[in-house]
Structure formats: C-alpha cells, structure tokens
Amino acid sequence: MKLSIVATLYKSAPYLNEFYERASTTAKQLVGDDFEIVLVNDGSPDNSLDLAVKLTEQDSHVVVVDLSRNFGHHKAMMTGLAHAKGERVYLIDSDLEEEPEWLMLFSGQMDMERCDVVYGVQERRKGSWFERWSGQWYYRFFKALTGLALAENIVTARLMTRRYVEALLLHEEREVFMAGLWHITGFDQRPHIIKKHNTSETTYTFRSKMSLLVNSVTSFSNAPLVNIFYIGVSISLFALTYIAYLVTHWLFLSKPLSGWTSVMASIWLLGGMIISFIGVVGIYLSKIFSETKQRPYTIVRQIYAKQ
C-alpha cells in the first residue's frame, strides 16, 4: 500500500464527513486507489464513531480503530500509526484546522528533497495573545531544561516514510509526548510553512496544557532533579554563612538579634521549597511506577473495516 492517512476522532462529528471527502479526493489524486484512511476513535463522547463506522460500510479504504476509552490525543496518534500499512503515512487532525490537501505539498517536497519527514509549521501561531506568548515561552523553557530544540509552532500534520514510522514506534514509554518523540527519532526532517485554520474550540484545557508541560519536561530531562540538588547545596552554603555571622555577632558584640519575622519567613520559604521538591521527586517516581508495570498505553476495543 502506497499511502496511509491517519487521524484521531474526539468530538469530530461536525467535521468527519467533509474530512473524509477531502482526504479521499486528495489521496486518489496522489496515489490512485492504493491508500487507506485510518480513523482512531479516542473515546469520543459524540457520535463520531457511528459516523466513522458508516464510512467503513461505504468505502473499503476506511479503517476505524475504536479504543476502549479516552486515552489522550498523543497515545491515540501512536495507535493509529501502529495500524497504518502505507509506504508513506500522513498524520493529521480531523477537525479541518489542518488541510488534507497539504498532502500534495508535503509529498512534492518529500520527493524533491528526498527526506523522511515533512511537517507543518505555523507561520504565526493561532489563538489569543496569551496562547501565542505562552507557546513561545513553552518551547524556550523546554529547550532550557532538556537541551532539545523542538521546532516551534509545529502542528500535527506531517508526512512520514515507512522507515521513520517504524523507528518512531520503537519507543515504548507509557507517558507519550509526541513532539519530543518526533524529534529524538531523528532522520531527515524538513519543515513546511502552513497556515492553520480556526474551525473549532480547542479540547486542550489549561489543566491539560499544564499536564502536558510537566509530562514533556519530566519525560525528556532529569534537569529538575539536578536543579534540586544544586538549590539544596546553595541554601546549605547560605545557611552556614549566616550561622557564622550569628556566632561572630554573639561573641564580639554581645547584642541579641531581633529577627522573629525573618525566622518565620525562612521557615515558610524552606517548608514550601521542601514540599515542592518532594513533589518533583514524586513525579519521577510515578513515571518509574508507570513504566515498570508495562501496561499498554491504549486498548483497542474493536476494528471496523469493510471486508
């Protein structure tokens, strides 16, 4: 099979039929009849699954992978890639913010530059000023802690060769952060500037974004643990210096120091830092706990395809 188009479904019912039509048309223009469309239902609460199953009954090119519950966007994408069979795999969101027609552009660039991946990059990040500002600082923060320079403002849409997809699927961690895995998998990856549309309200809440930030940093770096050590050493050195100052003051000046406020402030400060540091260690321990159990990161309930 020459081409697989992989997309996840979550509250995708309003866009699914149009996505299917546009994706099918583009795939036929590129590879004729030798393609498949793999749709992964990530526990969508609407009728996305019913609509997708109807598509499998009408078109043998469509395959629906129904997950047993909602596992998350990134894990659903990895599951879709695992079920894709094409020599080239086009990963894209189904909400039409990313255009199925980009496949033609990505394919042309891949043929011309002979690379393994062509991925979309927003010329200007969509959303409010806060979303653009927070996104910019996220990439800087991630690079500072992990040393990995991720491409900024990347989107899901990307065309990949079979050898790259197989290499990507070698990663078996249970806490999946796709942007990081795309980067560390290596191979020859080239950007393509695109303009992402704004057709739907994002399903990423502030809580999920913060969870993604914590997961991404702790999955690819031990810098927080190292920083805890250095902060602890710095506080200890400061404390020793202050103790020496107090002893000197008591020996030579014989004047009691008034400092109840500073003492209480120091206790609260150090108490808060200790609790937060224990929390950081706890995050890493929870990841070790998750990995050692070797649970599957998704469970497939059923696969729908026309025989």
matplotlib code that plots the C-alpha trace (Angstrom):
import matplotlib.pyplot as plt

x = [0.0, 1.4, -0.3, -2.0, -3.9, -4.1, -6.4, -7.9, -11.5, -12.6, -15.7, -15.2, -18.7, -19.3, -16.2, -15.8, -17.7, -16.1, -12.7, -13.3, -14.3, -11.4, -8.9, -10.2, -10.1, -6.5, -5.3, -6.8, -5.1, -1.8, -1.7, -4.9, -6.7, -3.8, -4.5, -6.2, -7.7, -7.2, -9.5, -8.8, -11.8, -10.3, -13.4, -15.3, -18.4, -20.4, -21.5, -18.1, -17.8, -21.2, -20.4, -17.0, -18.4, -20.9, -17.9, -16.3, -19.5, -19.5, -15.7, -13.2, -10.4, -11.6, -10.5, -11.8, -9.8, -12.1, -10.3, -11.9, -12.0, -10.3, -6.6, -5.5, -4.6, -0.9, -1.5, -4.3, -1.9, 0.7, -2.1, -3.1, 0.5, 0.8, -2.2, -1.1, 0.3, 1.3, 4.8, 4.1, 1.9, 0.2, -0.8, -3.3, -6.1, -9.6, -11.1, -10.2, -7.9, -5.2, -6.0, -6.0, -4.8, -1.5, -0.6, 0.1, 2.5, 4.2, 4.6, 6.1, 8.6, 9.5, 10.1, 12.2, 14.3, 14.4, 13.7, 12.0, 9.5, 7.8, 6.0, 3.8, 4.9, 2.6, 3.9, 2.1, 0.6, -3.2, -5.1, -5.1, -2.0, -1.7, -1.8, 0.9, 3.0, 2.7, 3.5, 6.7, 7.9, 7.0, 9.5, 12.2, 11.5, 11.6, 14.9, 16.5, 15.6, 16.1, 18.6, 16.2, 15.4, 11.9, 10.6, 8.3, 4.6, 4.5, 1.2, 0.1, 0.1, 3.1, 4.0, 6.4, 8.2, 7.7, 11.1, 10.6, 7.2, 8.7, 11.5, 9.0, 7.0, 10.1, 9.5, 7.5, 7.1, 3.6, 3.7, 3.7, 4.8, 4.7, 6.7, 9.6, 9.4, 9.3, 12.4, 14.5, 13.7, 15.9, 16.1, 15.9, 13.0, 12.0, 9.5, 6.8, 5.2, 1.4, -1.5, -3.6, -7.3, -9.5, -12.6, -13.3, -12.8, -9.7, -10.2, -6.9, -7.9, -5.5, -5.2, -4.4, -1.8, -0.1, -0.1, 1.5, 4.2, 5.1, 4.9, 7.1, 9.9, 10.0, 9.9, 12.9, 15.1, 16.4, 17.2, 14.6, 16.2, 19.7, 18.5, 17.0, 20.5, 22.2, 19.5, 19.9, 23.7, 23.2, 20.8, 23.2, 26.1, 24.0, 22.8, 26.4, 27.5, 24.6, 25.4, 29.0, 27.7, 25.4, 28.2, 30.6, 27.9, 27.2, 30.9, 32.1, 29.0, 27.1, 23.9, 20.8, 19.4, 15.8, 14.6, 11.3, 9.8, 12.8, 12.9, 9.2, 9.6, 12.6, 10.7, 7.8, 10.1, 12.1, 9.0, 7.4, 10.6, 10.9, 7.3, 7.7, 11.0, 9.4, 6.6, 9.2, 10.8, 7.3, 6.6, 9.6, 8.8, 5.3, 6.7, 9.0, 6.0, 4.0, 6.8, 7.6, 4.0, 4.3, 0.6, -0.4, -0.8, -4.1, -6.5, -8.4, -12.0, -12.8, -11.5, -14.1, -13.2, -15.1, -14.1]
y = [0.0, 3.4, 5.7, 5.7, 8.8, 8.6, 10.8, 10.7, 11.3, 13.3, 15.4, 15.2, 14.6, 18.0, 17.7, 14.0, 13.7, 16.7, 15.5, 12.1, 13.5, 15.9, 13.3, 10.7, 13.1, 14.2, 10.6, 9.5, 12.3, 11.3, 7.5, 6.4, 3.7, 2.4, 4.1, 3.7, 6.2, 5.1, 6.8, 6.2, 6.9, 8.2, 7.6, 10.5, 11.4, 12.4, 10.2, 10.3, 6.5, 5.9, 8.2, 6.6, 3.1, 4.1, 5.3, 1.8, 0.3, 2.6, 2.6, -0.2, 2.4, 3.4, 1.6, 2.6, 1.7, 2.1, 2.5, 1.2, 4.7, 8.1, 7.6, 11.0, 12.6, 11.6, 7.9, 7.7, 9.0, 6.3, 3.7, 4.9, 4.8, 1.3, 0.2, 2.1, 0.0, 2.5, 3.2, 6.8, 7.9, 11.2, 12.1, 14.9, 16.1, 15.5, 18.9, 20.6, 23.2, 21.3, 20.8, 17.3, 19.0, 19.8, 16.1, 17.2, 19.9, 17.7, 14.8, 17.1, 18.4, 14.9, 13.8, 16.8, 16.9, 13.1, 13.4, 11.2, 13.6, 16.8, 18.5, 21.6, 24.7, 27.7, 30.9, 32.6, 30.7, 30.9, 31.9, 34.8, 36.8, 34.8, 31.5, 32.8, 34.2, 31.0, 28.8, 30.8, 30.5, 26.8, 26.0, 28.1, 26.5, 23.0, 23.7, 25.1, 22.1, 19.3, 20.6, 19.6, 22.4, 21.5, 23.2, 25.9, 26.1, 22.7, 21.1, 17.5, 17.3, 15.5, 13.1, 10.3, 7.4, 3.8, 3.5, 6.6, 5.4, 2.0, 3.8, 6.0, 3.0, 1.6, 4.0, 2.1, 4.6, 4.9, 8.6, 9.7, 13.2, 13.2, 16.4, 15.0, 11.6, 13.1, 15.0, 12.3, 9.7, 11.6, 11.0, 13.8, 16.1, 19.2, 21.9, 23.3, 26.7, 26.5, 28.5, 26.6, 27.4, 28.0, 25.9, 24.6, 25.3, 23.6, 20.5, 21.3, 22.9, 24.9, 21.9, 19.6, 22.0, 22.2, 18.4, 18.2, 20.7, 18.6, 15.4, 16.7, 18.0, 15.0, 12.6, 14.0, 15.5, 14.9, 18.6, 19.3, 16.6, 18.0, 21.6, 20.4, 19.2, 22.5, 24.6, 22.5, 23.0, 26.7, 27.0, 25.0, 27.3, 30.3, 28.8, 28.1, 31.6, 33.0, 30.8, 32.0, 35.6, 34.9, 33.3, 36.2, 38.7, 36.9, 36.5, 40.1, 42.3, 40.6, 42.1, 39.8, 39.9, 40.6, 38.5, 36.7, 37.8, 36.7, 33.4, 32.6, 33.8, 31.5, 28.5, 29.1, 29.5, 26.4, 24.4, 25.3, 24.5, 21.1, 20.2, 21.2, 19.3, 16.2, 16.7, 16.8, 13.6, 12.1, 12.9, 11.0, 8.1, 8.0, 7.7, 4.9, 3.2, 3.6, 2.2, -0.8, -2.0, -2.2, -1.6, -0.9, 2.8, 2.1, -0.7, -1.4, -2.4, -3.2, -2.6, -1.8, -2.3, -3.5, -7.0]
z = [0.0, -1.0, 1.4, 4.8, 6.2, 10.0, 12.1, 15.6, 16.5, 19.5, 19.2, 15.4, 14.3, 12.7, 10.5, 9.8, 6.6, 5.0, 6.2, 4.6, 1.3, 1.1, 2.3, -0.1, -3.1, -2.3, -1.8, -5.1, -6.9, -5.4, -5.5, -7.3, -5.4, -3.4, 0.0, 3.3, 5.9, 9.5, 12.0, 15.7, 17.9, 21.2, 23.3, 21.6, 23.6, 20.5, 17.5, 15.8, 16.0, 14.4, 11.5, 11.0, 11.0, 8.3, 6.2, 6.5, 5.2, 2.2, 1.4, 1.8, 2.1, 5.6, 8.7, 12.2, 15.3, 18.3, 21.6, 24.8, 26.4, 26.0, 26.4, 25.1, 21.7, 21.7, 22.6, 20.1, 17.3, 18.2, 18.0, 14.6, 13.3, 14.6, 12.4, 9.3, 6.5, 3.9, 2.5, 3.4, 6.3, 6.5, 10.1, 10.5, 12.8, 11.6, 12.7, 9.4, 11.1, 9.1, 5.4, 3.9, 0.7, 2.3, 1.5, -2.1, -1.0, 1.6, -0.9, -3.5, -1.0, 0.1, -3.5, -4.3, -1.1, -0.6, 3.2, 5.6, 7.2, 6.0, 8.9, 9.1, 11.0, 11.6, 10.2, 13.0, 16.0, 16.1, 19.2, 21.6, 22.6, 25.8, 23.8, 21.5, 24.3, 26.4, 23.5, 22.7, 26.3, 26.5, 23.7, 25.4, 28.8, 27.3, 25.5, 28.6, 30.7, 28.2, 25.7, 22.8, 20.4, 19.2, 16.1, 17.3, 16.4, 14.8, 14.0, 13.9, 10.1, 8.8, 6.0, 7.0, 5.3, 6.4, 7.9, 10.0, 11.3, 12.2, 14.1, 15.9, 17.0, 18.7, 21.6, 24.2, 27.0, 28.6, 29.0, 25.4, 24.3, 20.5, 19.7, 21.7, 20.2, 16.7, 17.4, 19.1, 16.5, 14.1, 10.3, 7.8, 8.8, 6.9, 7.8, 5.6, 6.4, 6.6, 7.9, 10.4, 10.4, 13.5, 13.0, 16.4, 20.1, 21.5, 23.6, 25.4, 28.7, 30.9, 33.1, 30.2, 28.9, 32.3, 32.5, 29.0, 30.1, 33.2, 31.2, 28.4, 30.7, 33.0, 30.1, 28.4, 31.1, 34.7, 35.0, 37.7, 39.9, 39.3, 40.0, 43.3, 44.3, 43.4, 45.1, 48.2, 48.2, 47.7, 50.6, 52.8, 51.9, 52.6, 56.0, 57.0, 56.2, 58.2, 61.1, 61.1, 61.1, 64.1, 66.1, 65.3, 66.3, 69.6, 70.5, 69.8, 70.0, 72.8, 71.5, 70.9, 67.4, 66.8, 63.9, 64.6, 61.3, 59.2, 61.0, 60.3, 56.7, 56.3, 57.8, 55.4, 52.5, 53.2, 54.0, 50.7, 48.8, 50.5, 49.7, 46.1, 45.8, 47.2, 44.6, 41.7, 43.0, 43.3, 39.6, 38.5, 40.9, 39.4, 35.9, 37.0, 38.6, 35.4, 33.2, 35.3, 35.2, 31.4, 30.9, 27.3, 26.6, 24.7, 24.4, 21.2, 21.6, 18.0, 14.5, 11.8, 8.1, 5.1, 4.0]

ax = plt.figure().add_subplot(projection="3d")
ax.plot(x, y, z, "-o")
ax.set_aspect("equal")
plt.show()
